Amino acid sequence: MKAIKIFWVSCLAVLFTIGMNACSKSNDANPTPATTDNLATIQGMQFMPATITVLLGSRTTWTNMDATAHTVTSDDGTSFSSGTISPQGTFSFTATQLGSYHYHCSIHPTEQGIVQVVTR
């Protein structure tokens, strides 16, 4: 009986070791960073934060916390444009190129912000 218990304990130890090794190793030599969600708000007639730094390939979501409509519109007019975001509405943009994206609210042009896209 004692030999059977030792056998099963040994089997469990081997399975545990195999499982731990499998979980700790990556099969990908160049793993892609996980997509990150970045949160920003429009509140008090301003973008918060005014400048947000995000990883390449990540998504930024703005939530309109004001009682009035806003937009999130790139200054270049082509990178992104939310259209009208109603109160409590959201808009998301996924960064696909490195660099700085300056943006504004087309309804309230004094509201301005920057998305800085970087790699690690």
Secondary structure as UniProt FT lines:
FT   HELIX           2..24
FT   STRAND          37..42
FT   STRAND          47..48
FT   STRAND          51..55
FT   TURN            56..57
FT   STRAND          59..64
FT   STRAND          73..74
FT   TURN            75..76
FT   TURN            87..88
FT   STRAND          90..94
FT   STRAND          99..104
FT   TURN            109..110
FT   STRAND          112..118
//
